[in-house]
Amino acid sequence: DLSHRDDLKRQGELGTVATNFNALVSDLVEEIDRETQLGKRQEALTEAVISLSRSSVSEHVLRHLGELAMEMTEAKYAMLAYLDQDQNKHFIPFGLGDDDITKMGSFPEGKGLLGLLWDKHQVVRIDNIAAHPASSGFPANHPPMQSFLGAPILFGDMMLGALYLTDKHGNQPFGEDDELTVRVLTAAC
């Protein structure tokens, strides 16, 4: 019974045992919750990869991919950018309202941090966008953002697009599990 806690309020060895028991049960509950969340993430990731492998790429499929990435990493914002056959960039924003998009006027061009994705084909995960040496700032009227996770979408050495996410809910940094999720999703594209 993981809901049981010992309410023995004593000094000495029995009090110490009760306190340690309560801490152990609490830690166990947290670990079980974490494992459950990882299992759900793995299930969703598997379904996404299978779904992508059965679909021809369309904007609908890419929207679904961006939504899954946001949901699985708990990101506030995401952008999926892709190149068409004429090498023109197209952007699918997530988490930004129409007013935000209108105020910005244009999306980032792929310089600075985004250049690491587009030009160097690197996966980038950082806690503070402004502090990174490759950061070139934000376009005018762009909402402020703190953390960043992005990965290129490649076919061999050919760049097809990029997926990037910012600002995990709760102001938490993106973790290794988040990076692995994004790597798998972009590889499946």
C-alpha positions in Angstrom: 0.0 0.0 0.0 1.9 3.0 -1.3 -0.5 5.4 0.3 0.5 4.3 3.8 2.6 6.6 5.9 3.7 5.9 9.4 2.6 8.7 11.7 4.8 7.6 14.6 6.1 10.8 16.1 8.9 9.6 18.4 12.4 10.5 19.1 15.1 7.8 18.9 15.4 4.8 16.7 11.7 4.1 16.1 11.2 7.8 15.0 14.1 7.5 12.7 12.8 4.3 11.2 9.3 5.8 10.7 10.8 8.9 9.0 13.0 6.8 6.7 10.1 4.5 5.9 8.0 7.5 4.9 10.8 9.0 2.7 11.4 5.6 1.1 7.7 5.2 0.2 7.5 8.7 -1.2 10.6 8.1 -3.3 9.1 4.9 -4.6 5.9 6.6 -5.6 7.8 9.3 -7.5 9.9 6.6 -9.3 6.8 4.6 -10.2 5.1 7.8 -11.6 8.3 8.7 -13.6 8.4 5.1 -15.0 4.7 5.3 -15.9 5.3 8.7 -17.7 8.2 7.2 -19.6 6.1 4.2 -20.6 3.4 6.5 -21.9 6.0 8.6 -23.8 7.5 5.5 -25.3 4.0 4.3 -26.4 3.2 7.7 -28.0 6.7 7.8 -29.7 6.2 4.3 -31.1 2.8 5.2 -32.5 4.2 8.4 -34.0 7.0 6.6 -35.8 4.7 3.9 -37.1 2.2 6.5 -38.3 4.9 8.5 -40.0 6.3 5.4 -41.8 2.8 4.7 -43.2 2.0 8.2 -44.4 3.2 10.3 -47.3 4.5 13.6 -46.0 1.9 16.3 -46.0 1.4 19.4 -44.0 -1.3 17.5 -42.0 1.3 14.8 -41.0 3.9 17.5 -40.2 1.3 19.3 -38.0 0.7 16.1 -36.2 4.4 15.6 -35.7 4.8 19.1 -34.2 1.8 18.6 -31.9 3.2 15.3 -30.7 6.7 16.8 -30.1 5.1 19.6 -28.0 3.0 17.2 -26.0 5.8 14.7 -25.3 8.3 17.3 -24.3 5.9 19.7 -22.6 7.1 22.6 -24.7 5.1 25.9 -24.8 6.2 26.7 -28.4 7.4 24.7 -31.4 8.2 25.4 -35.0 8.5 22.8 -37.7 10.2 24.2 -40.8 10.6 22.3 -44.0 12.0 22.9 -47.5 9.8 22.4 -50.6 11.1 21.0 -53.9 12.3 24.4 -54.9 14.2 24.8 -51.6 11.9 27.4 -50.2 11.4 27.3 -46.4 7.9 26.8 -45.0 7.0 27.2 -41.3 4.4 25.6 -39.2 4.2 27.3 -35.8 2.8 25.8 -32.6 1.8 27.6 -29.4 1.9 31.1 -31.0 -1.4 32.9 -31.4 -2.4 34.6 -34.7 -1.7 38.0 -33.1 1.9 36.9 -32.1 2.5 35.7 -35.7 1.1 38.9 -37.2 3.3 41.1 -34.9 6.4 39.2 -35.8 5.9 39.6 -39.5 8.3 36.9 -40.4 9.8 33.8 -38.9 13.5 33.4 -37.9 15.7 33.0 -41.0 17.9 30.1 -39.7 20.9 32.1 -38.4 22.4 31.9 -34.9 21.2 28.8 -33.0 19.0 27.8 -35.9 22.0 27.9 -38.1 23.5 25.0 -36.1 20.5 23.0 -37.1 20.3 24.1 -40.8 24.0 24.5 -41.6 25.8 22.2 -39.3 23.0 19.6 -38.9 23.5 19.6 -35.1 21.0 18.7 -32.4 20.9 21.6 -29.9 19.6 21.5 -26.4 20.3 24.5 -24.1 18.8 26.1 -21.0 19.4 29.7 -21.8 19.1 30.9 -25.4 20.5 34.3 -24.8 23.7 32.9 -23.1 24.6 30.6 -26.0 27.6 31.9 -28.1 25.7 31.2 -31.3 22.6 33.1 -30.3 21.8 36.0 -32.5 18.8 37.3 -30.7 15.2 37.3 -31.7 13.4 39.1 -34.6 11.4 42.2 -33.7 8.2 41.5 -31.8 9.2 37.9 -31.2 7.9 36.6 -27.8 10.7 36.1 -25.2 11.9 32.5 -24.9 14.4 30.9 -22.5 15.2 27.2 -23.2 15.6 25.5 -26.6 15.6 22.1 -28.1 16.0 21.6 -31.9 17.0 18.9 -34.4 17.5 18.8 -38.1 15.3 16.6 -40.3 17.7 14.9 -42.6 17.6 12.3 -45.4 21.2 11.1 -45.6 23.1 14.4 -45.8 20.2 16.3 -47.4 18.5 18.8 -45.2 14.7 18.6 -45.4 13.7 20.7 -42.4 14.0 21.2 -38.7 12.0 20.8 -35.6 12.6 23.2 -32.7 10.9 23.6 -29.4 11.2 26.3 -26.7 10.2 26.9 -23.1 9.2 23.7 -21.3 6.2 24.1 -19.1 7.1 24.8 -15.5 10.3 26.6 -16.6 12.2 23.4 -16.5 15.1 22.7 -18.9 14.6 20.2 -21.6 16.2 16.9 -20.5 17.9 13.9 -22.2 14.6 12.1 -22.5 13.2 15.2 -24.4 16.2 15.2 -26.7 15.9 11.5 -27.4 12.2 12.0 -28.3 12.9 14.8 -30.7 15.8 12.8 -32.3 13.5 9.8 -32.9 10.7 12.0 -34.3 12.9 13.9 -36.7 14.7 10.6 -37.8 11.3 9.1 -38.5 10.5 12.0 -40.9 
